[in-house]
Amino acid sequence: MKNLQHFTINKKRLTKKSKPFFVAEIGINFNGSLEIAKQNILMAKKYGADSVKFQYYRTDDFLSDKKLKLKFKVKKKTIVKTQLEIFKKNEISFANLKVLKNYADKINIDFHATPTNERGVDELVEIGVKYIKNGSDFLTHTHLLKKIASHKLPVVISTGMSTVKDISYALSFFEKYNRDNIILLHCVSNYPTNDKNANLSRIKSLRKKFKTLVGYSDHTIGNDSAIIAKSFGSVWFEKHFTINNDFDGPDQNFSSNPSNFLRYKESVMKGQKSLINKKKIVSLIGNGNINFNNNEKISRKEFTLSCVSSQNLPINTVLKASDITFKRPGTGLKSYEINKLIGKKLKRSIKKDVLLKTNLLK
């Protein structure tokens, strides 16, 4: 009998026949406050989460254009802030990362995070995380993928605003896993995601194409999409979480508060798909295409990464790998297109964090 694909969590194996695993995505929903972060962890534990997830990043790792803005709502009022302001406020120091991990251990809830650089991966391993999440925006980040794979930990890979080529490239770093200890997350990178854009049948498409366990990073409002996702084989449910929907921040408004998160989990466990309006089910199911849909075009441009200069470079520089890093916006060459740049000569001087496009080359 063929062994079921599995994902190891603290010596337990998650399979397609296991109970689903529920993640409270705290992310940046703590307003730069360590105490609010700890309150989120506590409430996530009390209201049914199996794990909490934070974003362990340095803003300079991914933001080349410091003027990029985000528009979001707080108490129904539209707010516009720069990404720089938002993300700088919510960076977590290594010291505070350890505090949060220790607190999660103390109250007996799993802790993991999404890193944005190689050092961040090493530091997460150092504090004892048992699995690592790679975000949709960093799906094709060559250096990060190499580092994550080098530690041989189970990996959760989110696939929002991506293509089959993007996902295949990411998975190529984990070939030795033989498709175990990998979960691909179906994700639509709209915040929030309208029902008509949920495209839940993509869960089946991902599983069929890539032969891995599949989960769901859910940005819709309510519980119905998750109920259907479970019926399509999702084993992992990640939902944005906050202790107060009226807090300032781009994710607070659409995140689940504690009571909503508990109802979310209960709804998935009961799996009463028959109670959902049939027209709504049709809308949620979508077309199953793996490549990003039209509604994600803006997100793909704003949030994915491109090849940019890692330092100031003079005219006639012959580009090498160390001259190139990967940052937002996603309007340039992807990391797997780096060979279009290496060995080529610049026709003018450029500063650090400039998008490296072929029109800069001789």
C-alpha positions in Angstrom: 0.0 0.0 0.0 1.4 3.4 -1.0 2.2 5.7 1.9 0.1 8.9 2.1 1.9 12.1 1.4 2.6 13.8 4.7 3.7 17.0 6.4 5.4 16.6 9.7 4.3 18.8 12.6 6.0 18.2 15.9 6.4 14.5 15.2 2.8 14.2 14.0 2.0 13.7 10.3 -0.6 15.8 8.5 -2.1 13.9 5.6 -5.2 14.2 3.4 -7.0 12.0 5.9 -6.0 14.0 9.0 -8.0 16.7 10.7 -7.3 20.1 9.1 -4.6 22.4 10.5 -5.6 26.0 11.3 -3.2 28.9 11.3 -4.0 32.4 12.7 -2.1 34.7 10.4 -1.2 37.6 12.7 1.2 39.0 10.2 1.5 42.7 10.8 -1.8 43.0 12.8 0.0 44.1 16.0 0.7 47.7 15.2 4.4 47.4 16.1 3.5 46.5 19.7 5.0 43.5 21.4 2.2 43.3 23.9 -0.5 43.4 21.2 1.4 40.7 19.4 1.3 38.5 22.5 -2.4 39.3 23.0 -3.0 38.0 19.5 -1.1 34.8 20.2 -3.1 34.2 23.4 -6.4 34.8 21.8 -5.5 32.7 18.8 -4.8 29.8 21.2 -8.0 30.3 23.1 -10.1 30.4 20.0 -8.8 27.3 18.2 -5.7 28.0 16.2 -3.1 25.3 15.9 -0.4 27.8 15.0 0.3 31.5 14.8 2.2 33.1 12.0 4.1 36.3 11.8 6.0 38.0 9.0 9.7 38.1 9.8 11.1 40.7 7.4 13.3 43.7 6.8 11.6 46.3 4.7 14.8 47.0 2.7 14.8 43.3 1.6 11.8 43.8 -0.7 11.0 47.5 -1.2 12.9 49.3 -3.9 10.4 52.1 -4.5 9.9 53.9 -1.2 7.0 55.8 -2.6 4.8 52.8 -3.2 1.5 53.2 -1.4 -1.3 51.1 0.1 -4.9 52.1 0.3 -7.1 50.4 3.0 -10.0 51.1 5.3 -10.1 51.7 9.0 -13.6 52.1 10.6 -15.0 52.6 7.0 -12.6 55.5 6.4 -10.1 55.2 3.5 -6.5 55.5 4.6 -3.5 55.9 2.3 0.0 55.2 3.6 3.3 54.3 2.0 4.4 50.7 2.2 7.6 52.0 3.8 5.7 53.5 6.7 3.5 50.5 7.3 6.2 47.8 7.1 8.9 49.7 9.0 6.5 50.0 11.9 5.9 46.3 12.1 9.4 44.9 11.7 10.2 42.4 14.4 13.7 42.4 15.9 15.4 39.0 16.5 15.2 39.7 20.2 11.4 40.2 20.0 11.0 37.2 17.7 12.5 35.0 20.4 10.2 36.6 23.0 7.1 35.8 20.8 8.3 32.2 20.1 8.9 31.6 23.8 5.5 33.0 24.7 3.8 30.7 22.1 5.8 27.7 23.6 4.7 28.7 27.1 1.0 28.6 26.2 1.4 25.5 23.9 0.7 26.8 20.4 2.9 26.4 17.4 4.8 29.4 16.0 6.1 30.0 12.5 6.9 32.9 10.3 7.5 34.1 6.7 11.2 35.3 6.3 12.4 37.6 3.6 16.2 37.0 3.7 18.6 34.2 4.3 19.6 35.4 7.7 16.0 35.4 8.7 15.7 31.7 7.7 18.7 30.8 9.9 17.3 32.8 12.8 13.9 31.1 12.6 15.7 27.7 12.7 17.8 28.9 15.6 14.8 29.7 17.8 13.3 26.3 17.0 10.5 26.7 14.4 9.5 23.3 13.0 8.4 24.5 9.5 8.8 27.6 7.4 6.3 29.5 5.3 7.3 31.1 2.0 5.0 33.9 1.0 3.4 34.5 -2.4 5.5 37.7 -3.0 8.7 35.7 -2.4 7.6 32.6 -4.4 10.5 32.9 -6.9 13.2 34.5 -4.6 16.2 32.3 -5.6 18.4 33.0 -2.6 15.6 32.5 -0.1 14.4 29.3 -1.6 18.0 27.9 -1.6 18.4 28.8 2.1 15.0 27.3 3.2 15.7 24.1 1.3 19.2 23.8 2.9 17.6 23.3 6.3 15.4 20.5 5.1 12.5 21.6 7.3 8.9 21.2 6.1 7.8 24.1 4.0 4.5 25.8 3.2 4.5 27.7 -0.1 1.9 30.2 -0.9 1.0 30.6 -4.6 -1.0 33.8 -4.9 -0.7 35.9 -8.1 1.6 33.3 -9.6 2.0 31.1 -12.7 2.7 27.5 -13.3 6.2 28.5 -14.2 6.7 30.4 -10.9 5.4 27.5 -8.8 7.5 24.9 -10.7 10.6 27.1 -10.2 10.0 27.3 -6.4 9.4 23.5 -6.2 12.6 22.8 -8.1 14.6 23.7 -4.9 12.8 21.0 -3.0 13.1 18.0 -5.3 14.8 15.9 -2.6 11.7 16.2 -0.5 10.0 13.9 -3.0 6.7 15.8 -2.5 6.5 15.1 1.2 6.8 17.9 3.8 5.5 20.4 1.2 2.2 22.1 1.2 1.2 24.4 -1.6 -1.4 27.0 -0.5 -4.0 28.1 -2.9 -4.2 31.9 -2.5 -5.8 34.8 -4.2 -3.8 38.0 -3.5 -6.7 40.4 -3.2 -7.4 41.8 0.3 -10.2 40.9 0.8 -11.0 38.5 -2.0 -14.5 38.7 -3.5 -16.4 35.4 -3.8 -16.4 35.5 -7.6 -12.6 35.6 -7.6 -12.0 32.8 -5.0 -11.3 30.2 -7.7 -11.5 27.3 -5.3 -11.2 24.6 -7.9 -7.6 25.7 -8.3 -7.0 23.6 -5.2 -7.8 20.5 -7.2 -5.7 21.8 -10.1 -2.7 22.4 -7.9 -2.9 18.9 -6.4 -3.2 17.3 -9.8 -0.4 19.3 -11.4 2.2 19.3 -8.6 1.3 16.1 -6.7 1.6 17.7 -3.2 -0.6 18.3 -0.3 -2.6 21.5 -0.8 -4.0 24.1 1.7 -5.8 27.4 1.5 -4.7 30.9 2.4 -8.1 32.4 2.7 -8.7 36.1 2.2 -12.5 36.0 1.7 -15.0 37.2 4.2 -16.9 34.5 6.0 -16.6 30.7 6.2 -18.2 29.3 3.0 -15.1 29.3 0.8 -13.2 27.3 3.5 -16.0 24.7 3.7 -15.7 24.2 0.0 -11.9 24.2 0.1 -12.0 21.3 2.6 -14.3 19.3 0.3 -11.7 19.9 -2.5 -8.9 18.5 -0.3 -7.4 21.4 1.6 -5.5 20.2 4.7 -4.2 23.6 5.9 -6.3 26.7 6.5 -4.6 30.1 7.0 -6.7 33.0 8.0 -5.7 36.6 8.9 -6.3 37.2 12.6 -6.7 40.3 14.7 -7.9 41.1 18.2 -9.6 44.3 17.0 -10.9 44.9 13.5 -10.8 48.7 14.2 -7.0 48.8 14.7 -5.0 50.8 12.1 -3.4 48.7 9.4 -4.1 47.3 5.9 -5.2 43.8 7.0 -7.2 44.6 10.2 -10.5 45.3 8.5 -10.9 42.0 6.7 -9.2 39.7 9.3 -11.0 37.3 11.6 -11.4 38.4 15.2 -11.3 35.7 17.8 -15.0 34.7 17.8 -15.1 34.7 14.0 -12.0 32.5 13.9 -13.6 30.0 16.1 -16.8 29.9 14.0 -14.5 29.6 10.9 -12.8 26.5 12.4 -16.1 25.0 13.5 -17.7 25.5 10.1 -14.8 23.8 8.3 -14.9 20.9 10.7 -18.6 20.4 10.2 -18.3 20.8 6.5 -22.0 21.5 5.8 -21.6 22.4 2.2 -25.2 21.7 1.5 -26.2 24.8 3.6 -24.4 27.1 1.1 -26.4 28.8 -1.6 -25.9 26.9 -4.9 -25.3 30.1 -6.9 -22.7 31.1 -4.3 -21.0 27.8 -4.6 -20.7 28.2 -8.4 -19.2 31.7 -7.9 -16.7 30.4 -5.4 -15.5 27.4 -7.4 -14.2 29.5 -10.4 -12.4 28.1 -13.4 -9.6 26.2 -11.8 -6.8 28.0 -13.7 -3.5 27.9 -11.9 -2.1 31.0 -13.5 -3.1 34.2 -11.8 -6.5 35.7 -12.8 -7.1 39.2 -14.1 -8.1 40.4 -10.7 -4.5 39.7 -9.4 -2.7 41.7 -12.1 -2.3 44.8 -10.0 -1.2 42.7 -7.0 1.4 40.9 -9.1 2.8 44.2 -10.3 2.9 45.8 -6.8 3.8 42.9 -4.6 6.0 40.3 -6.5 9.7 40.8 -6.9 11.9 41.8 -9.8 15.6 41.9 -10.5 17.1 45.2 -9.1 20.6 46.5 -8.6 22.0 45.5 -5.3 24.4 48.6 -5.2 25.3 51.6 -7.2 26.8 50.5 -10.5 28.9 52.5 -12.9 28.6 52.6 -16.7 30.1 49.6 -18.5 29.7 47.3 -15.5 29.5 43.7 -16.6 26.7 42.4 -14.4 27.4 39.4 -12.1 25.1 37.7 -9.6 26.3 39.8 -6.7 25.1 42.9 -8.5 21.5 41.7 -8.5 18.9 41.2 -5.8 15.1 40.9 -5.9 12.6 43.5 -4.7 9.3 45.1 -5.4 7.7 46.1 -7.7 7.1 43.1 -9.9 7.2 44.9 -13.2 10.7 43.8 -14.2 12.5 40.5 -14.8 11.8 37.6 -12.5 14.6 36.0 -10.5 14.6 33.0 -12.8 15.3 35.4 -15.7 18.5 36.5 -14.1 20.6 35.0 -16.9 19.2 37.7 -19.3 21.3 40.1 -17.2 24.4 38.2 -16.0 27.4 38.9 -18.2 25.7 41.9 -19.9 27.2 45.4 -19.8 25.4 48.5 -18.5 25.1 51.3 -21.0 24.8 53.9 -18.2 25.4 54.3 -14.5 22.6 53.3 -12.1 21.9 53.6 -8.4 21.0 50.9 -6.0 17.5 49.5 -6.2 17.0 50.3 -9.9 14.8 47.8 -11.8 17.2 46.0 -14.2 15.5 45.9 -17.5 17.1 45.0 -20.9 16.9 48.6 -22.1 19.7 49.4 -19.6 22.1 46.9 -21.4 24.4 47.4 -24.3 
